[in-house]
Structures are given as C-alpha cells and as structure tokens.
Amino acid sequence: MRGAVAGASVGLVVWDAETGQTVLSTGADRAFHSASLVKLLVAVRAAGHPEYATRVERMLRDSDDDAASALWGLLGGDALPTTAAAEIGTAGVTDPDIAGRWGNTLLTPDAVLATYRYLMAELPELLAPLAAAPQLAADGFDQHFGIPAAFDDWAVKQGWGNGSGFTAVHSTGVVADRYVVVLMAEFPAGTGFSAGAAAVTAGAQALAALLNA
C-alpha cells in the first residue's frame, strides 16, 4: 500500500478468533483519524437504548452520517469515544481533535480490534447490519473496497474522509466468522478517494491470499 501511494501511513492487525492469536500486526498502535469507524463506538454507547435501534442499523449498514450525528449528540458528544473505550476496556482512543467533528476521533488499529472483539462477545447482533452493508453507502460512496473486494464472507465497517493534510481510507471487519481484519490508511492531502480505496483493496487482496493459503 505504501508503494501504491507514496507517503501513505498504514496500520494493520489481524486476529484469529479460533486460536485467540494475533496473526499479523504492523503500525497497530499508531493513531489514525477514524472517519466512519467511530460509528462502532457510537453503536456501543447506543446499546441498551432500543429507541435508537433504527438509527444504529442505518448508521452501521449504510454508514449514514445523519444517523451518526444524531446519536453523537444524544449519547455524549465529543466525550463519547473515550467513554465507549472505557466501557470496552481499551486504550488507543482520543476524542476528536476538532470539536464537534466525530470523524476526527483518533483510533489505533489495536483499539478497533478491541471494539470488534467486544462486539463479538457482548453485542453480536450489531454484526448483522455490518454483514448487510450495501455497495453504495448513504452518501453514494462505493463501500465495497478493501475487505468486501477481497473476501467472500464478511461483516464490515468502512471509513473514508479527509481533513487538513490527510485523506483517510479504512477497511475493517470480521471475515469468515473467524478473523478480525483492521486495515487503516492515511494518504497525503490531495489523494483521491478512488486511489486510496484501490490501495486498500490491494492490501486486502494480499491478506486474502495469505489467510486462504
């Protein structure tokens, strides 16, 4: 991926639920702008609030930003990420570096892995909308890059966004009901989403060849 886009920063962790072991890890403690990955933490905070179920489903399945923004305000605002991280029991989560912008929450791949492990153990029902993610997200973005382009059986939360000095493209999820794959990347400012998504897809395809070998 670094070769595909010069100057890319990449974090990767793959965990095997069958063995309980980490299969691959590089840059897993590096903080990345979360983009829509923070929606996983919003969903954790929404658990136990059945009145929010429809919004949570849209937020996870369709990556609906309006649903995420509404839940963000209802469930703690800028303090939500670290509150959810404490509930999960993980480090590597920092509240947004720009107030009010939930996509600017900072997450490490290790923290995203911990969130998936928490969902699998405590909130497995939240994996269903991730497994039903359509090709086009609510904003029209093609979210079947990365993991969905490389694996047949998946439940994913993708992320894409940009800000001052970066373009973030992330592909994360549970593969074959066994592996948690977290592939996070930030590219230099001006990198197009299509180029970032293509690079992340190439990385996921390399992982698929390794895991299916």
HUURTA-V548769 format. One record per helix or strand. SS is the DSSP state (2 for helix, 1 for strand). FROM is the first residue (numbers start at 1). LEN is the number of residues. If there is no record, write none. Layout:
[[SS | FROM | LEN] [SS | FROM | LEN]]
This chain:
[[1 | 9 | 8] [1 | 21 | 6] [1 | 31 | 3] [2 | 35 | 12] [2 | 50 | 12] [2 | 65 | 10] [2 | 77 | 12] [1 | 93 | 2] [2 | 102 | 3] [1 | 106 | 3] [2 | 109 | 14] [2 | 124 | 8] [1 | 136 | 1] [1 | 142 | 1] [2 | 147 | 4] [1 | 154 | 10] [1 | 166 | 10] [1 | 179 | 10] [2 | 193 | 19]]
